[in-house]
Amino acid sequence: MRGDDQAVPTAPAFPERRWLLPSAVAAEPDPDAERSGLRPRRTVRDWIVDFSCFLLAVAIGLIVADTLPGDQDLPHAVLVADQLLGALSCAAVWLRRRRPLALAAVTVPLGFLSTTSAGAGTVALFTLAVHRPFRYVAWVGGIQLALIPALVWVRPDPDLEYGPAVVLTVLVTVTVIGWGMFVRSKRQLMLSLRDRARRAEREARLRAEQAQRLAREAIAREMHDVLAHRLTLLSVHAGALEFRPDAPRAQIARAAGVIRESAHEALQDLREIIGVLRAGQPDDPGRPQPTLAALDALAAESREAGMKVTLDQRVTDPAAVPASVGRTAYRITQECLTNARKHAPGTEVAVTVTGGPGDGLTVTVRNPAPEVDVPPVPGSGQGLIGLTERATLTGGRLEHGPREDGGFEVRAWLPWPARA
C-alpha cells in the first residue's frame, strides 16, 4: 500500500475535447505550478473568449465614442486622451485572467476619465465575478454601483434623462455581475464533480490494493503454517539418517518413506498456493481443509518423525465444531508442534483440547525445557505473531510465554457459539 507522501496516479480529467473547456477546468492539478505561481496554458476556447472580449470592449468603446458631445467646446487633447485611455484599457483586457482584481479596480476610476473605456470596465467586472470569490466582487461591484449616479451626472447620456440612465446603468452592471457569478458557480460545480470522481477512483484503487495486501498476507500465513511443518519433518528425518547411517534397514526405509510423503505433501500445498496467486483460487478446490478431526493424524505424523506427543481431546460433540474454529485449532497445534521441534527437540509435547458449545474451544500446548542448549533459530517469533492474529480474526485470543519450570506454553481460546 502506498504511503501518505506518495501521490496516487490518476487518469487525466476530460481527455476528450479539452480545447472546448476553460484552462482552469481542463488543466490537471499541479502543486508545483501552484507554488511557483504559474497559470495553466490557455486552451483554444480561452483564446476565442479572450479575443471576443477584446472585440466587445473595442466595439462598446467605439459606440460610446460616437455619443461624445461634440457640440461642446472640448479641447482636442481631451478627446484624444479619452480615446487613448480607452485603447489602453481595451489592450489591458488581455491581462484579465492574470490580474482580474487589479483590472477591475483600475477601470472604476477610469470610467470618470474616459468614456471609451466603458467596454473594458464591463469585461473587467465580468472577469472578476468569474475568477474571484464573492467578497472581491462585492467590494468592487458595490463601489461601482455607488458611483454610478455620479458617473452619469459627470458624463450624461444625450439620449436619456438622468433617472432612466442611472437605472439602466445599474441594471446592466447587476446583470454583468450575476452572469459572471453564474459562470463561476457552473465552473466550480464541474471542478467539484471532477474532484469527486478522482477521489472515488483513488479510494477504489486503495481498496483494491488493500484487498490484494490482505490476500497476500493470508497466503503467506498459510504458506508458513503448512510448509514450515512439512519442512521441519523433512529436516528431522534427514538429520536422523545423517547421524545414524548404521540404523536398521527397516528404520531407514520408514524414515525415507516419511521424507517422501512429507515432500509430496509440501509440493501439493505449494502447488495450491501458487494456484491462488495465478488464478485467484486453488487449483484443487475439492481438497478438504484440515479441521479438528485431523488432530489425531497430525499427532501421529509428529510421532513418526520421532517426537513425543500426547493428545488429550475432551470436546463435547466434536462433529459440531464450526469448520473455521476447527481449522484454526488445527493450525495452532501444527505451528506449536513445529516450534517444539525447532526450539525444544527431544521433549514431550502435551496437546490438550477442551470445550463445548457456548463455552468455546480451548487449545493448550505445553513442552518442558530442552535438556541441552538449543541455538537460536533466525526469524523465530513470527509464527506466534501469525497465530495471535489468526485467533483474533476468529473472535478468540491467544496467549503464550515461558513456564516456571523453564518450558513453554501456548494457550488459545476460540469462540464456539451455543446451539440454536
C-alpha positions as CSV (number, residue, x, y, z in Angstrom):
1,M,0.0,0.0,0.0
2,R,1.4,3.4,-0.8
3,G,2.3,5.8,1.9
4,D,0.7,9.2,2.5
5,D,3.6,11.0,0.9
6,Q,3.3,9.2,-2.4
7,A,0.8,10.5,-4.9
8,V,-1.6,8.1,-6.4
9,P,-1.7,8.4,-10.2
10,T,-5.0,9.4,-11.7
11,A,-6.4,9.4,-15.1
12,P,-6.4,12.7,-17.0
13,A,-9.6,14.7,-16.5
14,F,-11.7,15.3,-19.5
15,P,-9.4,13.6,-22.0
16,E,-11.6,14.3,-25.0
17,R,-12.3,17.8,-26.4
18,R,-10.1,19.6,-23.9
19,W,-9.9,22.6,-26.2
20,L,-13.6,23.2,-25.6
21,L,-13.1,23.7,-21.8
22,P,-11.6,26.6,-19.9
23,S,-8.0,26.1,-18.8
24,A,-9.0,26.3,-15.2
25,V,-11.2,23.2,-15.7
26,A,-9.2,21.3,-18.3
27,A,-5.8,21.7,-16.6
28,E,-4.5,18.9,-14.4
29,P,-3.9,19.9,-10.8
30,D,-0.1,20.6,-10.3
31,P,1.1,21.5,-6.8
32,D,4.5,22.7,-8.1
33,A,2.8,25.0,-10.6
34,E,0.6,26.4,-7.9
35,R,3.5,27.1,-5.6
36,S,5.5,28.8,-8.3
37,G,2.6,31.0,-9.4
38,L,2.4,29.5,-12.9
39,R,-1.0,29.5,-14.6
40,P,-2.3,26.7,-16.9
41,R,-1.8,27.3,-20.6
42,R,-4.8,28.8,-22.4
43,T,-6.9,26.4,-24.4
44,V,-8.4,27.2,-27.8
45,R,-11.6,28.1,-26.1
46,D,-9.7,30.6,-23.9
47,W,-8.1,32.3,-26.9
48,I,-11.5,32.6,-28.6
49,V,-13.2,34.0,-25.5
50,D,-10.3,36.5,-24.8
51,F,-10.4,37.7,-28.4
52,S,-14.1,38.0,-28.3
53,C,-13.9,40.0,-25.1
54,F,-11.3,42.3,-26.6
55,L,-13.5,42.9,-29.7
56,L,-16.5,43.5,-27.4
57,A,-14.6,46.1,-25.4
58,V,-13.5,47.8,-28.6
59,A,-17.0,47.8,-30.1
60,I,-18.5,49.2,-26.9
61,G,-15.8,51.9,-26.8
62,L,-16.4,52.9,-30.4
63,I,-20.2,53.1,-29.9
64,V,-19.7,55.2,-26.8
65,A,-17.2,57.4,-28.6
66,D,-19.9,58.4,-31.1
67,T,-22.0,59.7,-28.3
68,L,-19.4,62.2,-27.1
69,P,-20.9,65.7,-27.0
70,G,-19.1,67.1,-30.0
71,D,-21.1,70.3,-29.9
72,Q,-19.4,71.3,-26.7
73,D,-16.2,73.3,-26.8
74,L,-13.9,70.4,-25.7
75,P,-10.2,70.6,-26.4
76,H,-8.9,68.2,-29.0
77,A,-6.4,66.9,-26.5
78,V,-9.2,65.8,-24.2
79,L,-10.8,63.8,-26.9
80,V,-7.5,62.2,-27.9
81,A,-6.7,61.4,-24.2
82,D,-10.2,59.9,-23.9
83,Q,-9.7,57.6,-26.9
84,L,-6.1,56.8,-25.8
85,L,-7.2,55.7,-22.4
86,G,-9.9,53.7,-24.0
87,A,-7.5,51.9,-26.3
88,L,-5.1,51.2,-23.4
89,S,-8.0,49.8,-21.3
90,C,-9.1,47.6,-24.2
91,A,-5.5,46.3,-24.6
92,A,-5.4,45.6,-20.9
93,V,-8.3,43.1,-21.4
94,W,-5.7,40.5,-22.4
95,L,-4.5,40.6,-18.8
96,R,-7.9,39.9,-17.3
97,R,-7.1,36.3,-16.5
98,R,-3.8,37.1,-14.7
99,R,-4.9,40.3,-12.8
100,P,-8.7,40.3,-12.7
101,L,-9.0,42.2,-9.4
102,A,-6.4,44.9,-10.4
103,L,-8.0,45.4,-13.8
104,A,-11.5,45.8,-12.3
105,A,-10.2,48.2,-9.6
106,V,-8.4,50.4,-12.2
107,T,-11.4,50.6,-14.6
108,V,-13.7,52.0,-11.8
109,P,-12.0,55.5,-11.6
110,L,-11.1,55.2,-15.3
111,G,-14.7,55.5,-16.2
112,F,-14.7,59.1,-15.0
113,L,-11.7,59.9,-17.2
114,S,-12.5,58.0,-20.4
115,T,-15.9,57.3,-21.8
116,T,-14.5,54.9,-24.3
117,S,-13.2,52.6,-21.5
118,A,-16.8,51.6,-20.6
119,G,-16.5,48.3,-22.6
120,A,-13.2,47.3,-20.9
121,G,-14.8,48.1,-17.5
122,T,-17.7,45.8,-18.2
123,V,-15.5,43.0,-19.3
124,A,-13.2,43.5,-16.2
125,L,-16.2,43.3,-13.9
126,F,-17.5,40.1,-15.5
127,T,-14.0,38.6,-15.3
128,L,-13.7,39.5,-11.6
129,A,-17.0,37.7,-10.9
130,V,-15.9,34.6,-12.8
131,H,-12.3,34.3,-11.4
132,R,-12.5,35.6,-7.8
133,P,-14.7,34.9,-4.8
134,F,-17.8,36.9,-4.0
135,R,-16.1,39.2,-1.4
136,Y,-13.9,40.8,-4.1
137,V,-16.9,41.2,-6.4
138,A,-19.0,42.7,-3.6
139,W,-16.3,45.3,-2.8
140,V,-15.6,46.4,-6.4
141,G,-19.1,46.0,-7.7
142,G,-20.5,47.8,-4.7
143,I,-18.2,50.8,-5.2
144,Q,-19.0,50.9,-8.9
145,L,-22.8,50.8,-8.2
146,A,-22.4,53.6,-5.6
147,L,-20.5,55.7,-8.1
148,I,-23.0,55.2,-11.0
149,P,-25.1,58.3,-10.1
150,A,-22.0,60.5,-10.0
151,L,-20.7,59.0,-13.3
152,V,-24.0,59.6,-15.1
153,W,-24.0,63.1,-13.7
154,V,-20.5,63.8,-14.9
155,R,-20.9,62.1,-18.3
156,P,-24.6,62.4,-19.1
157,D,-26.3,60.3,-21.8
158,P,-27.6,62.6,-24.6
159,D,-30.5,60.3,-25.4
160,L,-31.7,59.5,-21.9
161,E,-32.7,61.6,-18.9
162,Y,-30.7,61.3,-15.7
163,G,-33.1,58.9,-13.8
164,P,-33.6,56.4,-16.6
165,A,-29.9,56.5,-17.4
166,V,-29.0,55.7,-13.8
167,V,-31.5,52.8,-13.7
168,L,-30.3,51.4,-17.0
169,T,-26.6,51.5,-15.9
170,V,-27.4,49.8,-12.6
171,L,-29.3,47.1,-14.4
172,V,-26.5,46.5,-16.8
173,T,-23.9,46.3,-14.0
174,V,-26.0,43.9,-11.9
175,T,-26.7,41.7,-14.9
176,V,-22.9,41.5,-15.7
177,I,-22.1,40.6,-12.1
178,G,-24.9,38.0,-11.9
179,W,-23.9,36.4,-15.2
180,G,-20.2,36.2,-14.1
181,M,-21.3,34.6,-10.7
182,F,-23.4,32.1,-12.6
183,V,-20.4,31.1,-14.8
184,R,-18.2,30.8,-11.7
185,S,-20.8,28.6,-9.9
186,K,-21.1,26.3,-13.0
187,R,-17.3,26.1,-13.3
188,Q,-17.0,25.3,-9.5
189,L,-19.6,22.5,-10.0
190,M,-17.6,21.0,-12.8
191,L,-14.4,21.1,-10.7
192,S,-16.2,19.5,-7.7
193,L,-17.5,16.7,-9.8
194,R,-14.0,16.1,-11.2
195,D,-12.5,16.1,-7.7
196,R,-15.2,13.7,-6.5
197,A,-14.6,11.4,-9.4
198,R,-10.8,11.5,-8.7
199,R,-11.4,10.8,-5.1
200,A,-13.7,7.9,-5.8
201,E,-11.2,6.4,-8.3
202,R,-8.4,6.8,-5.7
203,E,-10.4,5.2,-3.0
204,A,-11.3,2.3,-5.2
205,R,-7.7,1.8,-6.1
206,L,-6.7,1.9,-2.4
207,R,-9.4,-0.6,-1.6
208,A,-8.2,-2.9,-4.3
209,E,-4.6,-2.6,-3.1
210,Q,-5.7,-3.3,0.5
211,A,-7.6,-6.3,-0.6
212,Q,-4.5,-7.6,-2.5
213,R,-2.3,-7.0,0.5
214,L,-4.7,-8.9,2.8
215,A,-4.9,-11.7,0.3
216,R,-1.0,-11.9,0.1
217,E,-0.9,-11.9,3.9
218,A,-3.3,-14.7,4.1
219,I,-1.4,-16.7,1.5
220,A,1.9,-16.0,3.3
221,R,0.4,-17.1,6.6
222,E,-1.0,-20.3,5.1
223,M,2.4,-21.0,3.5
224,H,4.2,-20.5,6.8
225,D,1.7,-22.8,8.7
226,V,1.8,-25.6,6.1
227,L,5.3,-25.6,4.6
228,A,7.1,-24.9,7.9
229,H,5.5,-28.1,9.4
230,R,6.4,-30.2,6.4
231,L,10.0,-28.9,6.1
232,T,10.7,-29.5,9.8
233,L,9.6,-33.1,9.3
234,L,12.0,-33.4,6.4
235,S,14.8,-31.8,8.5
236,V,14.2,-34.2,11.4
237,H,14.2,-37.4,9.4
238,A,17.1,-36.2,7.2
239,G,19.1,-35.4,10.3
240,A,18.3,-38.9,11.7
241,L,19.6,-40.5,8.6
242,E,22.7,-38.4,8.6
243,F,23.7,-39.1,12.2
244,R,22.5,-42.8,12.2
245,P,23.8,-44.3,9.0
246,D,24.1,-47.7,10.7
247,A,20.4,-47.7,11.7
248,P,18.4,-50.9,10.9
249,R,17.2,-51.1,7.3
250,A,13.6,-51.0,8.3
251,Q,14.1,-47.8,10.2
252,I,15.9,-46.2,7.3
253,A,13.1,-47.3,4.9
254,R,10.5,-45.8,7.2
255,A,12.3,-42.5,7.5
256,A,12.8,-42.3,3.8
257,G,9.0,-43.0,3.3
258,V,8.2,-40.2,5.7
259,I,10.5,-37.9,3.9
260,R,9.0,-38.8,0.5
261,E,5.4,-38.3,1.9
262,S,6.3,-35.0,3.5
263,A,7.9,-33.8,0.3
264,H,4.9,-34.8,-1.7
265,E,2.5,-33.0,0.7
266,A,4.7,-29.9,0.7
267,L,4.7,-29.8,-3.1
268,Q,0.9,-30.3,-3.1
269,D,0.5,-27.4,-0.7
270,L,2.9,-25.2,-2.6
271,R,1.0,-26.0,-5.8
272,E,-2.3,-24.9,-4.2
273,I,-0.7,-21.6,-3.0
274,I,0.8,-20.9,-6.5
275,G,-2.6,-21.6,-8.0
276,V,-4.2,-19.0,-5.7
277,L,-1.6,-16.5,-6.8
278,R,-2.1,-17.2,-10.5
279,A,-5.9,-17.7,-10.7
280,G,-7.2,-16.3,-7.5
281,Q,-8.5,-19.7,-6.4
282,P,-6.9,-23.1,-5.5
283,D,-6.1,-25.5,-8.3
284,D,-7.8,-28.3,-6.4
285,P,-10.9,-26.8,-4.8
286,G,-12.1,-30.2,-3.8
287,R,-9.2,-30.9,-1.5
288,P,-10.6,-30.6,2.1
289,Q,-9.1,-28.2,4.6
290,P,-7.8,-29.7,7.9
291,T,-10.3,-29.5,10.8
292,L,-10.3,-30.6,14.4
293,A,-10.8,-34.2,13.3
294,A,-7.3,-34.2,11.7
295,L,-5.5,-33.6,15.0
296,D,-5.1,-37.3,15.5
297,A,-3.3,-37.7,12.1
298,L,-1.2,-34.6,12.9
299,A,-0.1,-36.1,16.2
300,A,0.6,-39.5,14.6
301,E,2.7,-37.8,11.9
302,S,4.8,-36.0,14.5
303,R,5.3,-39.2,16.4
304,E,6.6,-40.9,13.2
305,A,9.1,-38.0,13.0
306,G,10.4,-39.0,16.4
307,M,8.6,-36.5,18.6
308,K,6.9,-37.4,21.9
309,V,3.4,-36.1,21.5
310,T,0.4,-36.7,23.8
311,L,-3.0,-35.6,22.6
312,D,-5.9,-35.2,25.0
313,Q,-9.2,-34.3,23.4
314,R,-12.1,-33.6,25.7
315,V,-14.5,-31.9,23.4
316,T,-18.3,-32.2,23.6
317,D,-19.6,-33.3,20.3
318,P,-16.5,-32.7,18.1
319,A,-18.6,-33.1,14.9
320,A,-20.5,-29.9,15.8
321,V,-17.3,-27.7,16.0
322,P,-17.6,-24.9,13.3
323,A,-15.2,-25.5,10.4
324,S,-13.4,-22.2,10.8
325,V,-12.8,-22.9,14.5
326,G,-11.6,-26.4,13.9
327,R,-9.3,-25.2,11.2
328,T,-7.8,-22.5,13.4
329,A,-7.3,-25.0,16.2
330,Y,-5.5,-27.4,13.8
331,R,-3.2,-24.6,12.5
332,I,-2.4,-23.5,16.1
333,T,-1.5,-27.1,17.1
334,Q,0.5,-27.6,13.9
335,E,2.6,-24.4,14.5
336,C,3.2,-25.3,18.1
337,L,4.5,-28.7,17.2
338,T,6.7,-27.2,14.6
339,N,8.1,-24.7,17.1
340,A,8.7,-27.5,19.6
341,R,10.7,-29.5,17.1
342,K,12.9,-26.4,16.4
343,H,13.3,-24.9,19.9
344,A,12.9,-27.9,22.2
345,P,13.9,-31.1,20.4
346,G,13.5,-34.4,22.3
347,T,11.0,-33.0,24.7
348,E,7.5,-34.4,25.3
349,V,4.8,-32.1,23.9
350,A,1.3,-32.2,25.6
351,V,-1.6,-31.1,23.5
352,T,-5.0,-30.6,25.3
353,V,-8.2,-29.6,23.5
354,T,-11.3,-29.0,25.6
355,G,-14.6,-27.2,25.2
356,G,-18.2,-27.3,24.2
357,P,-20.9,-25.3,22.6
358,G,-21.3,-22.0,24.4
359,D,-18.1,-22.4,26.3
360,G,-15.7,-22.1,23.4
361,L,-12.8,-24.3,22.4
362,T,-9.5,-24.2,24.3
363,V,-6.3,-25.4,22.9
364,T,-3.3,-25.8,25.2
365,V,0.2,-26.9,24.0
366,R,3.0,-27.4,26.6
367,N,6.5,-28.6,26.4
368,P,9.3,-28.7,29.1
369,A,12.6,-27.1,28.8
370,P,15.1,-28.9,26.5
371,E,17.8,-31.0,28.2
372,V,20.6,-29.3,26.1
373,D,21.1,-25.8,24.9
374,V,19.5,-25.2,21.5
375,P,21.0,-22.5,19.3
376,P,18.5,-19.7,18.5
377,V,16.6,-20.0,15.2
378,P,16.8,-17.0,12.9
379,G,13.4,-15.3,12.4
380,S,11.7,-17.0,15.3
381,G,8.6,-15.5,16.8
382,Q,6.9,-14.7,13.5
383,G,4.7,-17.8,13.7
384,L,3.4,-16.9,17.2
385,I,2.5,-13.4,15.8
386,G,0.6,-15.0,13.0
387,L,-1.2,-17.4,15.4
388,T,-2.3,-14.5,17.5
389,E,-3.6,-12.7,14.5
390,R,-5.4,-15.8,13.3
391,A,-7.1,-16.3,16.7
392,T,-8.1,-12.7,16.9
393,L,-9.7,-12.8,13.4
394,T,-11.9,-15.7,14.6
395,G,-13.0,-13.7,17.6
396,G,-10.8,-15.5,20.1
397,R,-7.5,-14.9,21.9
398,L,-4.1,-16.5,22.2
399,E,-1.5,-16.2,25.0
400,H,2.0,-17.7,25.0
401,G,5.1,-17.5,27.2
402,P,7.6,-19.4,29.3
403,R,6.5,-21.5,32.3
404,E,8.0,-21.6,35.8
405,D,9.9,-24.9,35.1
406,G,11.6,-23.4,32.0
407,G,9.2,-24.8,29.5
408,F,6.9,-23.0,27.1
409,E,3.1,-22.9,26.9
410,V,0.7,-21.7,24.3
411,R,-3.0,-21.3,25.2
412,A,-5.7,-20.3,22.8
413,W,-9.4,-19.8,23.3
414,L,-11.7,-19.8,20.2
415,P,-15.4,-19.0,20.2
416,W,-17.9,-21.8,19.8
417,P,-21.5,-20.5,19.8
418,A,-24.2,-22.4,21.6
419,R,-26.6,-24.3,19.5
420,A,-29.7,-22.5,18.4
